[in-house]
């Protein structure tokens, strides 16, 4: 069974704080199954964006787990905002979590590309 989006986001935010990073929920989406996007602010003017991994990445993954893929790396804020606006046009029920971390940690599983 997969965790609901609101529960997952809550756990992600708590994990960030426990690792001395700051996290905030920028946008709340559908409680049960809204897609989750993670923005990492590296505090040097560069941002990374992670989104839900494609279904093909789940082969061998733990049942119910969530995986993310890199969408943008070392991008500027405008590029991240444009990409998120595009995602919101396709699905307005997305969650956006922003993490401030100089090390650029995402705190969850990312698929290798």
N, CA, C and O atoms as a printed pandas DataFrame, in Angstrom:
     atom_number atom_name residue_name chain_id  residue_number  x_coord  y_coord  z_coord
0              1         N          UNK        A               1    0.838   -1.181    0.000
1              2        CA          UNK        A               1    0.000    0.000    0.000
2              3         C          UNK        A               1    0.881    1.242    0.000
3              4         O          UNK        A               1    1.856    1.317    0.747
4              5         N          UNK        A               2    0.545    2.194   -0.819
5              6        CA          UNK        A               2    1.321    3.416   -0.956
6              7         C          UNK        A               2    0.837    4.474    0.034
7              8         O          UNK        A               2   -0.362    4.616    0.275
8              9         N          UNK        A               3    1.785    5.209    0.600
9             10        CA          UNK        A               3    1.440    6.294    1.527
10            11         C          UNK        A               3    0.700    7.397    0.786
11            12         O          UNK        A               3    0.976    7.654   -0.386
12            13         N          UNK        A               4   -0.227    8.042    1.455
13            14        CA          UNK        A               4   -0.909    9.174    0.839
14            15         C          UNK        A               4    0.085   10.318    0.668
15            16         O          UNK        A               4    1.103   10.384    1.357
16            17         N          UNK        A               5   -0.224   11.207   -0.254
17            18        CA          UNK        A               5    0.678   12.328   -0.536
18            19         C          UNK        A               5    0.877   13.223    0.674
19            20         O          UNK        A               5    1.999   13.645    0.956
20            21         N          UNK        A               6   -0.200   13.518    1.393
21            22        CA          UNK        A               6   -0.058   14.405    2.553
22            23         C          UNK        A               6    0.808   13.771    3.640
23            24         O          UNK        A               6    1.588   14.471    4.287
24            25         N          UNK        A               7    0.687   12.480    3.849
25            26        CA          UNK        A               7    1.510   11.785    4.845
26            27         C          UNK        A               7    2.983   11.773    4.408
27            28         O          UNK        A               7    3.878   12.017    5.217
28            29         N          UNK        A               8    3.224   11.487    3.119
29            30        CA          UNK        A               8    4.586   11.464    2.606
30            31         C          UNK        A               8    5.246   12.837    2.740
31            32         O          UNK        A               8    6.389   12.936    3.186
32            33         N          UNK        A               9    4.536   13.884    2.358
33            34        CA          UNK        A               9    5.092   15.239    2.437
34            35         C          UNK        A               9    5.404   15.601    3.884
35            36         O          UNK        A               9    6.443   16.199    4.164
36            37         N          UNK        A              10    4.530   15.252    4.786
37            38        CA          UNK        A              10    4.769   15.517    6.196
38            39         C          UNK        A              10    6.035   14.815    6.679
39            40         O          UNK        A              10    6.840   15.406    7.398
40            41         N          UNK        A              11    6.208   13.561    6.285
41            42        CA          UNK        A              11    7.409   12.807    6.665
42            43         C          UNK        A              11    8.661   13.421    6.044
43            44         O          UNK        A              11    9.707   13.483    6.691
44            45         N          UNK        A              12    8.563   13.874    4.797
45            46        CA          UNK        A              12    9.706   14.498    4.127
46            47         C          UNK        A              12   10.125   15.776    4.846
47            48         O          UNK        A              12   11.315   16.001    5.066
48            49         N          UNK        A              13    9.163   16.606    5.211
49            50        CA          UNK        A              13    9.474   17.859    5.903
50            51         C          UNK        A              13   10.129   17.563    7.253
51            52         O          UNK        A              13   11.111   18.209    7.619
52            53         N          UNK        A              14    9.601   16.607    7.981
53            54        CA          UNK        A              14   10.196   16.245    9.283
54            55         C          UNK        A              14   11.626   15.732    9.107
55            56         O          UNK        A              14   12.514   16.060    9.895
56            57         N          UNK        A              15   11.838   14.931    8.072
57            58        CA          UNK        A              15   13.184   14.401    7.841
58            59         C          UNK        A              15   14.166   15.536    7.533
59            60         O          UNK        A              15   15.298   15.529    8.018
60            61         N          UNK        A              16   13.739   16.494    6.739
61            62        CA          UNK        A              16   14.609   17.632    6.423
62            63         C          UNK        A              16   15.021   18.360    7.690
63            64         O          UNK        A              16   16.201   18.651    7.888
64            65         N          UNK        A              17   14.052   18.655    8.548
65            66        CA          UNK        A              17   14.357   19.355    9.794
66            67         C          UNK        A              17   15.289   18.536   10.682
67            68         O          UNK        A              17   16.159   19.090   11.353
68            69         N          UNK        A              18   15.106   17.224   10.685
69            70        CA          UNK        A              18   15.976   16.381   11.518
70            71         C          UNK        A              18   17.401   16.337   10.987
71            72         O          UNK        A              18   18.330   16.004   11.723
72            73         N          UNK        A              19   17.580   16.675    9.699
73            74        CA          UNK        A              19   18.909   16.694    9.085
74            75         C          UNK        A              19   19.459   18.121    8.969
75            76         O          UNK        A              19   20.391   18.370    8.204
76            77         N          UNK        A              20   18.880   19.051    9.728
77            78        CA          UNK        A              20   19.317   20.455    9.762
78            79         C          UNK        A              20   19.159   21.192    8.438
79            80         O          UNK        A              20   19.976   22.042    8.084
80            81         N          UNK        A              21   18.112   20.858    7.723
81            82        CA          UNK        A              21   17.749   21.593    6.510
82            83         C          UNK        A              21   16.359   22.174    6.751
83            84         O          UNK        A              21   15.600   21.669    7.578
84            85         N          UNK        A              22   16.039   23.221    6.034
85            86        CA          UNK        A              22   14.724   23.847    6.167
86            87         C          UNK        A              22   13.842   23.372    5.022
87            88         O          UNK        A              22   14.304   23.279    3.885
88            89         N          UNK        A              23   12.587   23.073    5.307
89            90        CA          UNK        A              23   11.640   22.664    4.271
90            91         C          UNK        A              23   10.305   23.339    4.496
91            92         O          UNK        A              23    9.890   23.564    5.633
92            93         N          UNK        A              24    9.638   23.660    3.399
93            94        CA          UNK        A              24    8.298   24.235    3.500
94            95         C          UNK        A              24    7.430   23.690    2.375
95            96         O          UNK        A              24    7.920   23.310    1.311
96            97         N          UNK        A              25    6.149   23.663    2.635
97            98        CA          UNK        A              25    5.190   23.225    1.630
98            99         C          UNK        A              25    4.720   24.469    0.895
99           100         O          UNK        A              25    4.040   25.322    1.465
100          101         N          UNK        A              26    5.087   24.562   -0.370
101          102        CA          UNK        A              26    4.742   25.725   -1.178
102          103         C          UNK        A              26    3.330   25.593   -1.735
103          104         O          UNK        A              26    2.603   26.580   -1.856
104          105         N          UNK        A              27    2.951   24.364   -2.073
105          106        CA          UNK        A              27    1.638   24.121   -2.654
106          107         C          UNK        A              27    1.110   22.776   -2.171
107          108         O          UNK        A              27    1.803   21.762   -2.244
108          109         N          UNK        A              28   -0.124   22.779   -1.679
109          110        CA          UNK        A              28   -0.762   21.532   -1.258
110          111         C          UNK        A              28   -1.650   21.041   -2.385
111          112         O          UNK        A              28   -2.449   21.794   -2.942
112          113         N          UNK        A              29   -1.498   19.762   -2.712
113          114        CA          UNK        A              29   -2.300   19.179   -3.773
114          115         C          UNK        A              29   -3.332   18.224   -3.214
115          116         O          UNK        A              29   -3.765   18.363   -2.070
116          117         N          UNK        A              30   -3.723   17.262   -4.018
117          118        CA          UNK        A              30   -4.699   16.268   -3.600
118          119         C          UNK        A              30   -4.130   15.456   -2.439
119          120         O          UNK        A              30   -2.999   14.977   -2.511
120          121         N          UNK        A              31   -4.909   15.301   -1.373
121          122        CA          UNK        A              31   -4.429   14.634   -0.165
122          123         C          UNK        A              31   -4.045   13.184   -0.402
123          124         O          UNK        A              31   -3.047   12.709    0.140
124          125         N          UNK        A              32   -4.818   12.488   -1.196
125          126        CA          UNK        A              32   -4.598   11.053   -1.379
126          127         C          UNK        A              32   -3.482   10.737   -2.366
127          128         O          UNK        A              32   -2.597    9.935   -2.069
128          129         N          UNK        A              33   -3.521   11.363   -3.538
129          130        CA          UNK        A              33   -2.604   10.912   -4.593
130          131         C          UNK        A              33   -2.060   12.038   -5.465
131          132         O          UNK        A              33   -1.776   11.813   -6.642
132          133         N          UNK        A              34   -1.908   13.224   -4.926
133          134        CA          UNK        A              34   -1.345   14.310   -5.714
134          135         C          UNK        A              34    0.131   14.066   -6.003
135          136         O          UNK        A              34    0.863   13.565   -5.150
136          137         N          UNK        A              35    0.566   14.422   -7.214
137          138        CA          UNK        A              35    1.984   14.292   -7.573
138          139         C          UNK        A              35    2.804   15.241   -6.707
139          140         O          UNK        A              35    2.343   16.325   -6.351
140          141         N          UNK        A              36    4.020   14.825   -6.372
141          142        CA          UNK        A              36    4.881   15.615   -5.487
142          143         C          UNK        A              36    6.121   16.057   -6.255
143          144         O          UNK        A              36    6.787   15.249   -6.902
144          145         N          UNK        A              37    6.419   17.345   -6.174
145          146        CA          UNK        A              37    7.635   17.909   -6.767
146          147         C          UNK        A              37    8.466   18.502   -5.638
147          148         O          UNK        A              37    7.933   19.128   -4.721
148          149         N          UNK        A              38    9.762   18.300   -5.715
149          150        CA          UNK        A              38   10.676   18.786   -4.690
150          151         C          UNK        A              38   11.639   19.766   -5.332
151          152         O          UNK        A              38   12.329   19.436   -6.297
152          153         N          UNK        A              39   11.680   20.977   -4.786
153          154        CA          UNK        A              39   12.618   22.008   -5.231
154          155         C          UNK        A              39   13.696   22.119   -4.156
155          156         O          UNK        A              39   13.391   22.298   -2.977
156          157         N          UNK        A              40   14.945   22.012   -4.566
157          158        CA          UNK        A              40   16.053   22.161   -3.623
158          159         C          UNK        A              40   16.773   23.473   -3.934
159          160         O          UNK        A              40   17.356   23.648   -5.004
160          161         N          UNK        A              41   16.715   24.374   -2.979
161          162        CA          UNK        A              41   17.408   25.660   -3.069
162          163         C          UNK        A              41   18.777   25.474   -2.435
163          164         O          UNK        A              41   18.888   25.253   -1.229
164          165         N          UNK        A              42   19.816   25.564   -3.253
165          166        CA          UNK        A              42   21.179   25.344   -2.769
166          167         C          UNK        A              42   21.756   26.575   -2.065
167          168         O          UNK        A              42   22.903   26.553   -1.620
168          169         N          UNK        A              43   20.979   27.626   -1.967
169          170        CA          UNK        A              43   21.377   28.852   -1.274
170          171         C          UNK        A              43   22.549   29.575   -1.936
171          172         O          UNK        A              43   23.212   30.399   -1.306
172          173         N          UNK        A              44   22.801   29.262   -3.210
173          174        CA          UNK        A              44   23.842   29.965   -3.957
174          175         C          UNK        A              44   23.300   30.487   -5.283
175          176         O          UNK        A              44   24.065   30.834   -6.182
176          177         N          UNK        A              45   21.969   30.540   -5.398
177          178        CA          UNK        A              45   21.328   30.987   -6.627
178          179         C          UNK        A              45   20.976   29.853   -7.575
179          180         O          UNK        A              45   20.381   30.089   -8.626
180          181         N          UNK        A              46   21.336   28.626   -7.218
181          182        CA          UNK        A              46   21.043   27.462   -8.050
182          183         C          UNK        A              46   19.972   26.597   -7.387
183          184         O          UNK        A              46   19.905   26.479   -6.164
184          185         N          UNK        A              47   19.151   26.007   -8.226
185          186        CA          UNK        A              47   18.044   25.174   -7.751
186          187         C          UNK        A              47   18.038   23.844   -8.492
187          188         O          UNK        A              47   18.442   23.767   -9.652
188          189         N          UNK        A              48   17.578   22.806   -7.816
189          190        CA          UNK        A              48   17.355   21.501   -8.426
190          191         C          UNK        A              48   15.862   21.216   -8.320
191          192         O          UNK        A              48   15.208   21.635   -7.365
192          193         N          UNK        A              49   15.329   20.498   -9.308
193          194        CA          UNK        A              49   13.920   20.134   -9.295
194          195         C          UNK        A              49   13.797   18.627   -9.506
195          196         O          UNK        A              49   14.389   18.060  -10.425
196          197         N          UNK        A              50   13.019   18.000   -8.640
197          198        CA          UNK        A              50   12.757   16.564   -8.715
198          199         C          UNK        A              50   11.261   16.352   -8.850
199          200         O          UNK        A              50   10.460   17.064   -8.245
200          201         N          UNK        A              51   10.893   15.358   -9.656
201          202        CA          UNK        A              51    9.485   15.023   -9.837
202          203         C          UNK        A              51    9.279   13.530   -9.769
203          204         O          UNK        A              51   10.241   12.773   -9.638
204          205         N          UNK        A              52    8.039   13.098   -9.855
205          206        CA          UNK        A              52    7.749   11.663   -9.785
206          207         C          UNK        A              52    8.474   10.905  -10.895
207          208         O          UNK        A              52    8.478   11.328  -12.052
208          209         N          UNK        A              53    9.080    9.791  -10.529
209          210        CA          UNK        A              53    9.781    8.963  -11.516
210          211         C          UNK        A              53    8.757    8.246  -12.387
211          212         O          UNK        A              53    7.644    7.971  -11.939
212          213         N          UNK        A              54    9.128    7.941  -13.634
213          214        CA          UNK        A              54    8.213    7.199  -14.500
214          215         C          UNK        A              54    7.982    5.786  -13.959
215          216         O          UNK        A              54    8.812    5.245  -13.228
216          217         N          UNK        A              55    6.861    5.211  -14.324
217          218        CA          UNK        A              55    6.483    3.888  -13.827
218          219         C          UNK        A              55    7.561    2.837  -14.120
219          220         O          UNK        A              55    7.726    1.897  -13.343
220          221         N          UNK        A              56    8.283    2.982  -15.211
221          222        CA          UNK        A              56    9.314    2.002  -15.572
222          223         C          UNK        A              56   10.461    1.956  -14.556
223          224         O          UNK        A              56   11.207    0.978  -14.519
224          225         N          UNK        A              57   10.609    2.982  -13.747
225          226        CA          UNK        A              57   11.691    3.035  -12.750
226          227         C          UNK        A              57   11.370    2.213  -11.510
227          228         O          UNK        A              57   12.234    2.033  -10.651
228          229         N          UNK        A              58   10.150    1.716  -11.401
229          230        CA          UNK        A              58    9.725    1.025  -10.190
230          231         C          UNK        A              58    9.994   -0.473  -10.209
231          232         O          UNK        A              58    9.632   -1.166   -9.258
232          233         N          UNK        A              59   10.610   -0.989  -11.247
233          234        CA          UNK        A              59   10.923   -2.414  -11.293
234          235         C          UNK        A              59   11.870   -2.753  -10.153
235          236         O          UNK        A              59   12.965   -2.197  -10.061
236          237         N          UNK        A              60   11.450   -3.660   -9.292
237          238        CA          UNK        A              60   12.274   -4.067   -8.162
238          239         C          UNK        A              60   12.207   -3.129   -6.969
239          240         O          UNK        A              60   12.860   -3.372   -5.955
240          241         N          UNK        A              61   11.428   -2.065   -7.076
241          242        CA          UNK        A              61   11.306   -1.124   -5.956
242          243         C          UNK        A              61   10.400   -1.722   -4.887
243          244         O          UNK        A              61    9.576   -2.591   -5.170
244          245         N          UNK        A              62   10.560   -1.256   -3.682
245          246        CA          UNK        A              62    9.722   -1.693   -2.578
246          247         C          UNK        A              62    8.268   -1.310   -2.868
247          248         O          UNK        A              62    8.005   -0.171   -3.254
248          249         N          UNK        A              63    7.326   -2.229   -2.691
249          250        CA          UNK        A              63    5.926   -1.892   -2.938
250          251         C          UNK        A              63    5.482   -0.690   -2.099
251          252         O          UNK        A              63    5.765   -0.609   -0.904
252          253         N          UNK        A              64    4.794    0.223   -2.743
253          254        CA          UNK        A              64    4.303    1.404   -2.045
254          255         C          UNK        A              64    5.300    2.543   -1.941
255          256         O          UNK        A              64    4.966    3.604   -1.412
256          257         N          UNK        A              65    6.509    2.349   -2.430
257          258        CA          UNK        A              65    7.517    3.402   -2.299
258          259         C          UNK        A              65    7.290    4.518   -3.320
259          260         O          UNK        A              65    6.574    4.346   -4.306
260          261         N          UNK        A              66    7.906    5.638   -3.063
261          262        CA          UNK        A              66    7.882    6.760   -4.001
262          263         C          UNK        A              66    9.302    6.998   -4.472
263          264         O          UNK        A              66   10.240    7.037   -3.674
264          265         N          UNK        A              67    9.447    7.154   -5.765
265          266        CA          UNK        A              67   10.743    7.439   -6.357
266          267         C          UNK        A              67   10.648    8.754   -7.113
267          268         O          UNK        A              67    9.596    9.109   -7.645
268          269         N          UNK        A              68   11.757    9.463   -7.149
269          270        CA          UNK        A              68   11.816   10.741   -7.848
270          271         C          UNK        A              68   12.900   10.698   -8.911
271          272         O          UNK        A              68   13.858    9.931   -8.814
272          273         N          UNK        A              69   12.730   11.538   -9.930
273          274        CA          UNK        A              69   13.747   11.690  -10.955
274          275         C          UNK        A              69   14.167   13.151  -11.020
275          276         O          UNK        A              69   13.398   14.051  -10.681
276          277         N          UNK        A              70   15.379   13.366  -11.453
277          278        CA          UNK        A              70   15.899   14.724  -11.604
278          279         C          UNK        A              70   15.257   15.346  -12.841
279          280         O          UNK        A              70   15.315   14.776  -13.931
280          281         N          UNK        A              71   14.656   16.500  -12.672
281          282        CA          UNK        A              71   14.075   17.221  -13.806
282          283         C          UNK        A              71   14.967   18.383  -14.227
283          284         O          UNK        A              71   15.131   18.636  -15.421
284          285         N          UNK        A              72   15.541   19.090  -13.261
285          286        CA          UNK        A              72   16.463   20.203  -13.523
286          287         C          UNK        A              72   17.554   20.188  -12.464
287          288         O          UNK        A              72   17.290   19.873  -11.303
288          289         N          UNK        A              73   18.771   20.525  -12.852
289          290        CA          UNK        A              73   19.852   20.661  -11.880
290          291         C          UNK        A              73   20.581   21.978  -12.108
291          292         O          UNK        A              73   20.743   22.427  -13.242
292          293         N          UNK        A              74   21.011   22.575  -11.030
293          294        CA          UNK        A              74   21.746   23.838  -11.049
294          295         C          UNK        A              74   21.063   24.867  -11.964
295          296         O          UNK        A              74   21.720   25.582  -12.720
296          297         N          UNK        A              75   19.749   24.921  -11.875
297          298        CA          UNK        A              75   18.953   25.839  -12.691
298          299         C          UNK        A              75   18.694   27.117  -11.913
299          300         O          UNK        A              75   18.879   27.170  -10.697
300          301         N          UNK        A              76   18.262   28.149  -12.638
301          302        CA          UNK        A              76   17.872   29.359  -11.917
302          303         C          UNK        A              76   16.389   29.273  -11.569
303          304         O          UNK        A              76   15.666   28.430  -12.100
304          305         N          UNK        A              77   15.951   30.136  -10.690
305          306        CA          UNK        A              77   14.587   30.091  -10.151
306          307         C          UNK        A              77   13.538   30.226  -11.255
307          308         O          UNK        A              77   12.491   29.581  -11.196
308          309         N          UNK        A              78   13.813   31.053  -12.251
309          310        CA          UNK        A              78   12.849   31.242  -13.338
310          311         C          UNK        A              78   12.602   29.945  -14.104
311          312         O          UNK        A              78   11.462   29.647  -14.461
312          313         N          UNK        A              79   13.659   29.172  -14.360
313          314        CA          UNK        A              79   13.508   27.890  -15.061
314          315         C          UNK        A              79   12.667   26.917  -14.242
315          316         O          UNK        A              79   11.808   26.218  -14.781
316          317         N          UNK        A              80   12.919   26.878  -12.949
317          318        CA          UNK        A              80   12.151   26.001  -12.061
318          319         C          UNK        A              80   10.685   26.429  -12.042
319          320         O          UNK        A              80    9.793   25.586  -12.138
320          321         N          UNK        A              81   10.434   27.722  -11.921
321          322        CA          UNK        A              81    9.060   28.228  -11.889
322          323         C          UNK        A              81    8.320   27.930  -13.191
323          324         O          UNK        A              81    7.141   27.579  -13.163
324          325         N          UNK        A              82    9.001   28.068  -14.331
325          326        CA          UNK        A              82    8.370   27.756  -15.616
326          327         C          UNK        A              82    8.001   26.278  -15.705
327          328         O          UNK        A              82    6.911   25.931  -16.159
328          329         N          UNK        A              83    8.911   25.412  -15.270
329          330        CA          UNK        A              83    8.640   23.971  -15.316
330          331         C          UNK        A              83    7.481   23.598  -14.399
331          332         O          UNK        A              83    6.625   22.796  -14.773
332          333         N          UNK        A              84    7.449   24.171  -13.212
333          334        CA          UNK        A              84    6.351   23.882  -12.289
334          335         C          UNK        A              84    5.027   24.426  -12.807
335          336         O          UNK        A              84    3.992   23.785  -12.625
336          337         N          UNK        A              85    5.034   25.582  -13.442
337          338        CA          UNK        A              85    3.806   26.134  -14.035
338          339         C          UNK        A              85    3.290   25.201  -15.122
339          340         O          UNK        A              85    2.083   24.991  -15.237
340          341         N          UNK        A              86    4.179   24.650  -15.908
341          342        CA          UNK        A              86    3.797   23.695  -16.946
342          343         C          UNK        A              86    3.173   22.439  -16.328
343          344         O          UNK        A              86    2.152   21.945  -16.807
344          345         N          UNK        A              87    3.791   21.932  -15.269
345          346        CA          UNK        A              87    3.254   20.739  -14.590
346          347         C          UNK        A              87    1.887   21.032  -13.994
347          348         O          UNK        A              87    1.001   20.178  -14.027
348          349         N          UNK        A              88    1.707   22.227  -13.451
349          350        CA          UNK        A              88    0.418   22.599  -12.847
350          351         C          UNK        A              88   -0.687   22.745  -13.887
351          352         O          UNK        A              88   -1.856   22.502  -13.590
352          353         N          UNK        A              89   -0.320   23.142  -15.111
353          354        CA          UNK        A              89   -1.336   23.223  -16.164
354          355         C          UNK        A              89   -1.868   21.834  -16.499
355          356         O          UNK        A              89   -3.053   21.676  -16.795
356          357         N          UNK        A              90   -0.999   20.827  -16.453
357          358        CA          UNK        A              90   -1.425   19.462  -16.738
358          359         C          UNK        A              90   -2.161   18.838  -15.560
359          360         O          UNK        A              90   -3.104   18.068  -15.747
360          361         N          UNK        A              91   -1.726   19.175  -14.335
361          362        CA          UNK        A              91   -2.322   18.596  -13.136
362          363         C          UNK        A              91   -2.292   19.643  -12.020
363          364         O          UNK        A              91   -1.249   19.845  -11.398
364          365         N          UNK        A              92   -3.408   20.305  -11.760
365          366        CA          UNK        A              92   -3.418   21.370  -10.740
366          367         C          UNK        A              92   -3.322   20.853   -9.304
367          368         O          UNK        A              92   -3.157   21.645   -8.377
368          369         N          UNK        A              93   -3.423   19.533   -9.106
369          370        CA          UNK        A              93   -3.394   18.964   -7.753
370          371         C          UNK        A              93   -2.005   18.496   -7.334
371          372         O          UNK        A              93   -1.873   17.444   -6.708
372          373         N          UNK        A              94   -0.971   19.257   -7.669
373          374        CA          UNK        A              94    0.390   18.853   -7.316
374          375         C          UNK        A              94    0.808   19.446   -5.981
375          376         O          UNK        A              94    0.338   20.507   -5.570
376          377         N          UNK        A              95    1.689   18.740   -5.330
377          378        CA          UNK        A              95    2.343   19.216   -4.111
378          379         C          UNK        A              95    3.707   19.756   -4.516
379          380         O          UNK        A              95    4.383   19.173   -5.364
380          381         N          UNK        A              96    4.110   20.863   -3.914
381          382        CA          UNK        A              96    5.462   21.391   -4.134
382          383         C          UNK        A              96    6.090   21.618   -2.770
383          384         O          UNK        A              96    5.574   22.369   -1.942
384          385         N          UNK        A              97    7.211   20.955   -2.560
385          386        CA          UNK        A              97    7.967   21.089   -1.323
386          387         C          UNK        A              97    9.289   21.755   -1.667
387          388         O          UNK        A              97    9.998   21.303   -2.566
388          389         N          UNK        A              98    9.623   22.817   -0.963
389          390        CA          UNK        A              98   10.904   23.490   -1.185
390          391         C          UNK        A              98   11.814   23.236    0.003
391          392         O          UNK        A              98   11.434   23.432    1.157
392          393         N          UNK        A              99   13.025   22.793   -0.309
393          394        CA          UNK        A              99   14.035   22.480    0.701
394          395         C          UNK        A              99   15.204   23.440    0.514
395          396         O          UNK        A              99   15.698   23.614   -0.600
396          397         N          UNK        A             100   15.637   24.054    1.588
397          398        CA          UNK        A             100   16.835   24.890    1.559
398          399         C          UNK        A             100   17.975   24.088    2.170
399          400         O          UNK        A             100   17.959   23.770    3.359
400          401         N          UNK        A             101   18.967   23.765    1.339
401          402        CA          UNK        A             101   20.088   22.954    1.802
402          403         C          UNK        A             101   21.305   23.240    0.931
403          404         O          UNK        A             101   21.281   23.000   -0.276
404          405         N          UNK        A             102   22.356   23.748    1.537
405          406        CA          UNK        A             102   23.573   24.085    0.795
406          407         C          UNK        A             102   24.218   22.874    0.126
407          408         O          UNK        A             102   24.915   23.008   -0.880
408          409         N          UNK        A             103   23.981   21.697    0.690
409          410        CA          UNK        A             103   24.557   20.468    0.125
410          411         C          UNK        A             103   23.713   19.902   -1.017
411          412         O          UNK        A             103   24.148   18.969   -1.692
412          413         N          UNK        A             104   22.545   20.432   -1.240
413          414        CA          UNK        A             104   21.686   19.985   -2.328
414          415         C          UNK        A             104   21.051   18.621   -2.100
415          416         O          UNK        A             104   20.765   17.896   -3.053
416          417         N          UNK        A             105   20.832   18.275   -0.841
417          418        CA          UNK        A             105   20.242   16.956   -0.541
418          419         C          UNK        A             105   18.740   16.986   -0.814
419          420         O          UNK        A             105   18.075   17.999   -0.598
420          421         N          UNK        A             106   18.217   15.850   -1.294
421          422        CA          UNK        A             106   16.790   15.748   -1.596
422          423         C          UNK        A             106   16.063   14.936   -0.527
423          424         O          UNK        A             106   14.842   15.044   -0.409
424          425         N          UNK        A             107   16.770   14.137    0.245
425          426        CA          UNK        A             107   16.236   13.395    1.390
426          427         C          UNK        A             107   15.268   12.265    1.027
427          428         O          UNK        A             107   14.538   11.780    1.892
428          429         N          UNK        A             108   15.253   11.849   -0.222
429          430        CA          UNK        A             108   14.430   10.699   -0.602
430          431         C          UNK        A             108   15.074    9.994   -1.776
431          432         O          UNK        A             108   16.096   10.445   -2.292
432          433         N          UNK        A             109   14.479    8.886   -2.201
433          434        CA          UNK        A             109   15.070    8.052   -3.258
434          435         C          UNK        A             109   14.920    8.688   -4.643
435          436         O          UNK        A             109   13.827    9.070   -5.061
436          437         N          UNK        A             110   16.056    8.789   -5.335
437          438        CA          UNK        A             110   16.093    9.344   -6.678
438          439         C          UNK        A             110   16.609    8.251   -7.611
439          440         O          UNK        A             110   17.605    7.592   -7.311
440          441         N          UNK        A             111   15.926    8.060   -8.748
441          442        CA          UNK        A             111   16.347    7.047   -9.703
442          443         C          UNK        A             111   17.552    7.537  -10.492
443          444         O          UNK        A             111   17.688    8.726  -10.782
444          445         N          UNK        A             112   18.402    6.613  -10.825
445          446        CA          UNK        A             112   19.570    6.924  -11.642
446          447         C          UNK        A             112   19.146    7.010  -13.103
447          448         O          UNK        A             112   18.386    6.166  -13.578
448          449         N          UNK        A             113   19.627    8.019  -13.814
449          450        CA          UNK        A             113   19.278    8.153  -15.229
450          451         C          UNK        A             113   20.452    7.845  -16.111
451          452         O          UNK        A             113   20.337    7.908  -17.335
